[in-house]
Amino acid sequence: MIAKQIYAPAKGRVDIRELEIRAPEAGEVQVRAEASLISPGTERAFILGMENTSGAFPLNLGYSFAGTVLCAGEGVTEFKAGDRVAGIMHHQSAGNCAAEKLVHVPEKLTAEQAAFVRIGVIAMQGVRKARIELGESCAVFGMGLIGQTAMQLAKQNGAYPVIAIDRVPSKLKLARVCGADAAIDAGAPDSIRKVIQATGGQGARIVIESTGLPNPINDALTAAEPFGRVIILGSTRGDTEVNFYRDVHKKALTIIGAHITSNPLSESYPGYWTFQDNANAFLALLAAGKIDVLPLISRKESFHKAQDIYKQVLAGDPDYVTTLIQWKEA
């Protein structure tokens, strides 16, 4: 079978190529994609060869999709042809996935919603590591795709108030639509004071940093209340200079790294769940209407328009959140 794939052949370039898809091996599932979702911060960084990326090309892009099972390899019993699934695969019309990187899609959900699955898992594992208790205040820096999702999950986990912080007015407006209790302009000179005011003068008990930029980490540390927890969810591209005595040691802060690779492969335990357990939980919350991802879609486009789509991604359009890539024509 021949599949279409969006990839980066060289630094700063995006194109479409054809791939021959072999039969699935033991433990694999062959799937046909219906929709995949761009993770703009990560994909832009890798295409441009930014810090903390591989710098290797050609480069496969994407990691979150929804589609249908075509067939299953030897030993796979939980998936069969015709099942609706979501999980981890590059931006391509068909391919083979490890069975443990797939989950079933609830009946109520569309492929558009289910395509957010790995974005949801990335955000959810960061929120889990925060160990939020009912009524704890939570400030989320960066209202891009991951930050908007983490903000909704923190609220569902009992955080109050949940405060959205960003420099872009459209993203703060979107955060309000998605349930933020307060929205603060990060570019204002008194932004940290406003965070502290919104938390009763204490600072946020939990701060989730999801901008992927080095400088806001200092703002996150300043916005946290003494004995608070700061979750580094965004993958920073560059170095951050921190006064650890003043901003961490003296405040007795706990800083928690929350990269997706820090999660277990086969068995969940408190605060650290497997991909499948987190993915099933995320899709269940979506199906129940507890969180809403559809407002986060900036564009819906056929894979044929890949070069046009990625022009916007690479330009760093501040109002852009994500694009849903449609694969039906493939």
C-alpha positions in Angstrom: 0.0 0.0 0.0 1.2 3.5 -0.8 0.6 6.3 1.7 1.1 10.1 1.6 3.2 11.7 4.3 4.0 15.3 5.3 7.7 15.6 6.2 10.6 18.1 6.3 13.2 17.2 3.7 15.6 19.9 5.0 15.8 22.7 7.5 12.9 25.2 7.0 11.2 23.1 4.3 8.0 21.0 4.3 6.8 18.8 1.5 4.7 15.7 0.7 6.1 12.3 -0.3 4.8 8.8 -0.9 5.7 5.9 1.4 5.2 2.1 0.8 3.5 0.7 3.9 4.6 -2.9 4.7 2.4 -5.4 6.5 2.2 -4.9 10.3 4.6 -6.9 12.3 3.9 -8.6 15.6 2.4 -6.1 18.1 1.6 -3.6 15.4 -1.7 -2.3 14.1 -2.1 -0.9 10.5 -4.3 2.1 10.4 -5.7 4.6 8.0 -5.8 8.2 9.2 -8.8 10.4 9.0 -7.3 13.4 10.9 -4.1 14.5 12.5 -3.2 17.5 14.5 -0.3 19.9 14.3 1.7 20.5 17.5 2.9 23.9 16.3 5.6 24.7 18.9 7.3 21.4 18.7 7.0 21.0 14.9 8.2 24.5 14.2 11.2 24.0 16.5 12.2 20.8 14.8 11.7 22.1 11.3 13.9 25.1 12.1 16.5 23.1 13.9 16.1 25.1 17.1 17.8 24.3 20.4 17.0 20.9 22.1 16.0 19.4 18.7 17.8 16.7 16.8 18.8 18.9 13.8 18.5 15.8 11.6 16.8 15.7 8.2 14.8 14.4 6.5 12.3 14.6 9.4 9.0 12.9 10.0 6.4 15.4 11.4 3.5 15.0 13.7 2.5 12.6 16.5 -1.3 12.8 17.1 -4.0 11.3 14.9 -7.3 9.5 14.7 -8.5 7.0 12.1 -9.5 3.4 11.5 -7.8 0.0 11.8 -7.1 -1.8 8.6 -5.6 -4.9 10.1 -3.6 -6.1 13.1 -0.3 -7.9 13.4 0.4 -11.2 15.2 -0.5 -11.2 18.9 -2.7 -8.1 18.8 -6.1 -9.0 20.2 -7.5 -5.7 21.4 -7.9 -4.1 17.9 -9.5 -5.4 14.8 -10.3 -4.1 11.3 -12.9 -1.3 11.3 -12.2 -0.2 14.9 -12.0 3.6 15.3 -8.7 4.5 17.0 -6.6 7.4 18.1 -2.9 7.5 19.1 0.6 8.3 17.9 1.5 8.4 14.2 3.2 10.9 12.0 1.2 13.1 9.6 0.5 10.4 7.0 -2.5 8.8 5.4 -1.7 5.3 6.6 0.9 3.4 8.6 1.7 0.9 11.3 1.5 1.8 15.0 2.6 -0.1 18.1 -0.6 -1.4 19.7 0.3 0.2 23.1 0.3 3.6 21.4 -3.4 3.3 20.3 -6.7 3.5 22.1 -10.3 3.1 21.0 -12.3 6.2 20.3 -15.6 6.6 22.2 -18.7 6.5 20.1 -19.7 10.1 20.8 -16.4 11.6 19.5 -15.6 12.7 16.0 -12.2 12.0 14.5 -11.5 15.8 14.8 -11.9 15.6 18.5 -10.0 12.3 18.9 -7.1 13.6 16.9 -6.2 15.7 19.9 -5.3 12.6 21.9 -1.6 13.0 22.3 -1.9 16.7 22.9 -4.3 15.7 25.7 -1.9 13.2 27.1 1.0 15.6 27.1 -1.1 18.2 29.0 -2.6 15.6 31.3 0.6 14.1 32.5 1.9 17.6 33.4 -1.3 18.2 35.4 -1.0 14.9 37.1 2.5 15.6 38.2 1.2 18.8 39.8 -0.8 16.7 42.3 -3.6 19.4 42.4 -5.8 19.4 45.5 -9.3 20.7 45.4 -9.3 24.5 45.6 -5.6 25.1 45.0 -4.9 28.1 42.7 -3.3 27.4 39.4 -1.6 29.8 36.9 -0.8 28.6 33.4 1.8 30.5 31.4 1.3 30.2 27.7 -2.1 29.8 26.0 -1.0 27.9 23.0 -2.3 24.4 22.2 -0.7 22.6 25.2 -1.4 25.5 27.7 -5.1 25.8 26.7 -5.5 22.0 27.2 -3.6 22.0 30.5 -5.7 24.9 31.8 -8.9 23.0 31.1 -7.6 19.8 32.7 -6.3 21.7 35.8 -9.8 23.1 36.3 -11.4 19.7 35.9 -8.9 18.4 38.5 -10.2 20.9 41.1 -7.9 23.9 40.8 -9.5 27.3 41.6 -9.0 29.9 40.5 -7.4 28.9 37.2 -5.5 31.9 35.7 -4.5 32.1 32.0 -1.4 34.2 31.2 -0.3 35.2 27.7 0.8 38.2 25.6 -1.7 37.6 22.8 -5.2 39.1 23.3 -6.9 36.4 21.0 -5.4 33.6 23.1 -6.6 35.2 26.4 -10.1 35.6 24.9 -10.0 31.9 23.9 -8.9 30.9 27.4 -11.9 32.7 28.8 -14.1 30.7 26.3 -12.4 27.5 27.5 -13.1 28.2 31.2 -10.3 30.3 32.7 -11.4 32.2 35.8 -9.0 35.1 35.0 -6.9 36.1 32.0 -3.8 38.2 32.4 -1.7 40.0 29.8 1.9 38.7 30.3 3.2 41.8 28.5 1.8 44.2 31.1 4.4 45.6 33.6 2.2 44.5 36.5 1.3 41.1 35.2 2.8 39.2 38.1 1.2 41.5 40.6 -2.2 40.7 39.0 -1.5 37.0 39.3 -0.8 37.5 43.0 -3.9 39.7 43.4 -6.1 37.0 41.7 -4.9 34.4 44.2 -5.7 36.5 47.3 -2.3 38.1 47.6 -0.5 34.8 48.0 0.7 33.8 44.5 -0.4 30.7 42.7 0.0 27.4 44.6 0.6 25.7 41.3 2.2 27.2 38.2 2.3 25.4 34.9 4.8 26.9 32.4 3.9 25.9 28.9 5.3 28.7 26.7 8.4 26.7 25.6 10.4 30.0 26.0 13.3 30.4 28.5 12.5 33.8 30.0 8.9 33.1 31.3 10.3 30.5 33.6 11.5 33.3 35.9 8.0 34.8 35.8 6.6 31.4 36.7 8.9 31.2 39.7 8.0 34.7 40.8 4.2 34.1 40.4 4.3 31.0 42.7 3.5 31.3 46.3 5.9 30.1 49.0 5.9 26.2 49.2 4.2 26.2 45.7 4.9 23.8 42.8 6.1 24.9 39.4 5.6 22.5 36.5 7.8 22.8 33.5 5.5 21.5 30.8 6.8 23.4 27.7 10.0 22.3 26.1 12.2 25.3 26.3 14.4 26.3 23.4 17.3 28.0 25.1 18.9 28.7 28.5 17.3 30.3 31.5 19.3 32.2 34.1 17.7 31.8 37.5 18.5 33.3 40.9 17.9 30.0 42.8 18.4 31.5 46.3 15.8 34.2 45.9 13.3 32.5 43.6 13.5 28.9 44.6 15.5 28.1 47.7 14.1 30.9 49.9 10.5 30.3 48.7 10.9 26.5 49.3 9.5 25.9 45.8 9.2 22.5 44.2 10.1 22.4 40.5 8.8 19.4 38.5 10.0 18.5 35.0 7.0 17.2 33.0 8.4 16.0 29.6 6.2 13.3 28.0 9.2 10.9 28.0 9.1 10.7 31.8 6.0 8.5 31.9 6.0 4.7 32.3 5.6 2.4 29.3 3.6 -0.5 30.8 2.1 0.3 34.3 0.6 3.4 35.8 1.1 4.6 39.3 0.0 7.8 41.1 1.1 10.9 39.2 2.6 8.9 36.4 0.2 7.1 34.0 0.9 5.2 30.8 0.0 6.6 27.4 -3.0 4.4 27.0 -4.4 5.1 30.5 -4.0 8.9 30.0 -5.4 8.7 26.5 -8.4 6.8 27.6 -9.0 9.2 30.4 -8.6 12.2 28.1 -11.0 10.9 25.5 -13.6 10.0 28.2 -13.5 13.6 29.5 -13.9 14.8 25.9 -16.9 12.5 25.3 -18.5 13.6 28.6 -18.2 17.3 27.6 -15.9 18.1 30.5 -13.3 19.7 28.2 -13.7 21.2 24.8 -11.0 21.1 22.1 -12.9 22.3 19.0 -12.4 26.0 19.8 -8.7 25.4 19.6 -8.7 24.6 15.9 -7.5 27.6 13.9 -7.8 25.8 10.5 -9.0 22.6 9.0 -7.2 21.8 5.8 -6.6 18.9 3.4 -3.1 17.4 3.5 -2.6 18.7 0.0 -2.2 22.2 1.4 0.7 21.2 3.7 3.1 23.8 2.4 0.6 26.6 2.9 -0.3 25.2 6.4 3.3 25.2 7.5 4.0 28.7 6.2 1.7 29.9 9.0 3.4 27.5 11.5 6.9 28.6 10.7 5.9 32.3 10.6 5.1 32.1 14.3 1.6 33.7 13.8 0.8 34.8 17.4 -3.0 34.2 16.9 -2.5 30.7 15.5 -3.2 27.7 17.8 -3.4 24.6 15.6 -4.4 23.1 12.3 -6.4 19.9 11.9 -5.1 18.0 8.8 -7.7 16.0 6.9 -6.7 12.8 5.2 -10.0 11.5 3.6 -8.9 12.4 0.1 -5.8 10.2 0.4 
